[in-house]
Each structure stands twice: as structure tokens, then as C-alpha cells.
Amino acid sequence: MKVFFNKGFLNAKMSDIAEEIQISVGNIYTYFKNKNDLFYSVVPPSLVDYLQKVLVESIHFDNQTLFDEARTEKRTDIFQKQINLLTQYHQQIVIIFEKNQGTEYSNAKNELIDLMMETKMPYVKSTYKRYEINSEDNFILLNILANSFVNMILDLLKREMSIESRQQIFEVLSIYRLHGLKSLNE
């Protein structure tokens, strides 16, 4: 994982991986057919599916109960699930969305942004308290916000830091995202 995280799939060599874990290249082939087989054991498609499921659940929940204090416990559960994902799989998430050239994840970031937009669209208004916006501009706005949020999270995940610091910063980013959503829905 460390080699894929640092070099990406295309630039990672089996010799780099062997050196990192201090075994022979031939020994790697005892356990894996090729680099693809090794890569997908480190970053399985089931992880991508789970990430998407948690994200969609969060978007629906946040938009259906935006700042409803009675739902705080459920929001805390969803938030904790997100924190656990980001903490446990931070390197895999970066690999999936940024170090993916040459893999089936090569369009994963755009697919995630599209999924975020598709999930959010039913909740987007055409008229806001301060301005009116047409549907094409709404789509552009939503794309910019989704792209920005994904990039913020990836930036956080790429940094060397303690688990506690990562969790605190993610919490602040989440609050920022939610307040931004609230102000858009006024």
C-alpha cells in the first residue's frame, strides 16, 4: 500500500514493493499473479462501493434533516462512520481517487462527484433567499462544491498527521460543508 500511495499504480514496480517489505520479487508472485492482483487486494472494489454507500447515506440524511437537533444521535453515528473510514482507509482512498492511473479506478473521482451531484440534486432549490439561479447555473454550482469538498478531503488524507488531528480537521470541514449547505438552502 505504501508504494502505491507514494508512487501510484503505474509507477509502482514489483521490485519497489519487494524492497519495501524486504522480500524477493519472486516471493510476491507466490501470493499474487501480477501487479493488478496485488493492487486490487490492497484496494478492493468493495471499498469503493462502501465509500459511495456511506457518502450517499450522509448526503440524504443531511438534506432531509438539515440541522434538526432531534436527529443529532443519528448524525453522530453517520459522522463516526465517515471518521472511521477516513482514518482506517486514508491511504486507500487517496490511491483510489488520485493514484489510480492504469486501474479500473481511473475515473473514480469524477464518478464520485457525479454521484454526489446526483444524490444532492433533488434537494437543490431554484430560488434562494438572496438570489435566483437557473438550473444550468445550479448544476455548475453543485459541481464546483462537490469537487471542492472531494479535493479538501483528499488534501487532508494525503498529509502525515495523527489520527486525532485528522479527525478534528475532518469534523471542521464537515461543519463547514454543512453550514455552506444551510446557507444555500435559505
Protein Blocks (a to p, Z undefined) as FASTA:
>chain_A
ZZmmmnommlpcfklmmmmnopafklmmmmpmblmlmmmmmmgfklmmmmmmmmmmmmmm
mmmmgoiaklmmmmmmmmmmmmmmmmmmmmmmmmmmmmmghiaklmmmmmmmmmmmmmmm
mmpcfbdfkbccdfklmmmmmmmmmmmmmmmmmmmmmpgcdfklmmmmmmmmmmmmmmmm
mmmmZZ
